[in-house]
Amino acid sequence: MAHKTDAKNKRSTVVKVFGREYRIRSDEDERTVQRIAKFVDEKMQEMARRTQVQTPDPLGVAVLAAMNIAGDYFPMREEREATSGLTAERLRRLIQLVDGTLAHTAPARGTARTRE
């Protein structure tokens, strides 16, 4: 069963993106929502300038901005996944090394103790 966030716990924040206001309901604090909205607005403004059209289509600009953001995001995600896999493999090898060392240095169970 999927976990749903209680709607009562969400905060409502008004943001302005590409000249339009939107009411965003989020678990994030207002400052974070505003930072994200500003980032998206800047990307959309940049895409609108790049199209060099007098009155760009807002939906088209939004798609271009989303593609641009995804283009930045995917390499970082892939690097994080590769690093995570490498870290897990190194950790597995380290555990094997420690287990092997302990097996060779630990006294065997059930051995008789010497008397002094």
C-alpha positions as CSV (number, residue, x, y, z in Angstrom):
1,M,0.0,0.0,0.0
2,A,1.4,3.4,-1.0
3,H,2.0,5.9,1.8
4,K,0.1,9.2,1.3
5,T,1.1,12.4,3.0
6,D,-1.7,13.9,5.1
7,A,-3.0,16.9,3.2
8,K,-3.4,18.8,6.5
9,N,0.4,18.7,6.9
10,K,1.1,20.4,3.6
11,R,1.9,24.1,3.5
12,S,0.5,26.4,0.8
13,T,2.9,28.8,-0.9
14,V,2.2,31.2,-3.7
15,V,5.0,31.3,-6.3
16,K,5.4,33.2,-9.6
17,V,6.8,31.3,-12.6
18,F,7.0,32.7,-16.1
19,G,4.7,35.6,-15.2
20,R,1.9,33.4,-13.7
21,E,1.1,32.8,-10.0
22,Y,0.6,29.3,-8.7
23,R,-0.4,28.1,-5.3
24,I,1.8,25.1,-4.4
25,R,0.9,22.7,-1.6
26,S,4.0,21.0,-0.3
27,D,5.7,19.4,2.7
28,E,8.6,21.7,2.1
29,D,9.0,25.0,3.8
30,E,8.1,28.2,2.0
31,R,11.7,29.3,1.4
32,T,12.5,26.0,-0.3
33,V,9.4,26.2,-2.5
34,Q,10.3,29.8,-3.5
35,R,13.9,28.7,-4.3
36,I,12.6,25.9,-6.6
37,A,10.1,28.2,-8.2
38,K,12.8,30.8,-8.9
39,F,15.1,28.2,-10.4
40,V,12.3,27.0,-12.7
41,D,11.4,30.5,-13.6
42,E,15.0,31.3,-14.5
43,K,15.2,28.2,-16.7
44,M,12.0,29.1,-18.5
45,Q,13.2,32.7,-19.0
46,E,16.5,31.4,-20.4
47,M,14.6,29.0,-22.8
48,A,12.3,31.8,-23.9
49,R,15.4,34.0,-24.7
50,R,17.0,31.1,-26.6
51,T,13.9,30.6,-28.8
52,Q,14.1,34.2,-29.9
53,V,10.4,34.3,-30.6
54,Q,8.6,37.5,-29.7
55,T,5.8,35.7,-27.8
56,P,6.9,32.2,-26.9
57,D,4.4,29.5,-26.2
58,P,4.5,29.0,-22.4
59,L,3.9,25.2,-22.7
60,G,6.7,24.9,-25.3
61,V,9.0,26.9,-23.0
62,A,8.1,24.7,-20.0
63,V,8.9,21.6,-22.0
64,L,12.3,23.0,-23.1
65,A,13.0,24.0,-19.5
66,A,12.1,20.6,-18.2
67,M,14.3,18.9,-20.9
68,N,17.2,21.3,-19.9
69,I,16.7,20.5,-16.2
70,A,16.5,16.8,-16.9
71,G,19.7,17.0,-19.0
72,D,21.5,18.5,-16.0
73,Y,19.9,16.0,-13.6
74,F,20.5,12.7,-15.3
75,P,24.3,12.7,-15.4
76,M,24.4,13.6,-11.7
77,R,22.0,10.8,-10.9
78,E,24.0,8.3,-12.9
79,E,27.2,9.4,-11.2
80,R,25.6,9.0,-7.8
81,E,24.3,5.6,-8.7
82,A,27.7,4.5,-10.0
83,T,29.4,5.9,-6.9
84,S,26.9,4.2,-4.7
85,G,27.5,0.8,-6.4
86,L,31.3,1.3,-6.1
87,T,31.0,2.1,-2.5
88,A,28.8,-0.9,-1.8
89,E,31.3,-3.2,-3.6
90,R,34.2,-1.7,-1.6
91,L,32.3,-2.1,1.6
92,R,31.5,-5.8,0.7
93,R,35.2,-6.5,0.0
94,L,36.3,-4.8,3.3
95,I,33.8,-6.9,5.2
96,Q,35.2,-10.0,3.6
97,L,38.7,-8.9,4.4
98,V,37.8,-8.2,8.1
99,D,35.9,-11.5,8.3
100,G,38.9,-13.4,6.8
101,T,41.3,-11.7,9.1
102,L,39.2,-12.4,12.2
103,A,38.8,-16.1,11.2
104,H,42.6,-16.5,11.1
105,T,43.4,-14.6,14.3
106,A,40.5,-15.6,16.6
107,P,41.1,-18.6,18.8
108,A,39.1,-21.6,17.7
109,R,36.0,-22.4,19.8
110,G,36.2,-25.3,22.1
111,T,39.9,-25.3,22.5
112,A,41.3,-26.2,25.9
113,R,43.0,-23.5,27.8
114,T,46.4,-23.9,29.1
115,R,47.0,-23.9,32.9
116,E,49.7,-21.7,34.4
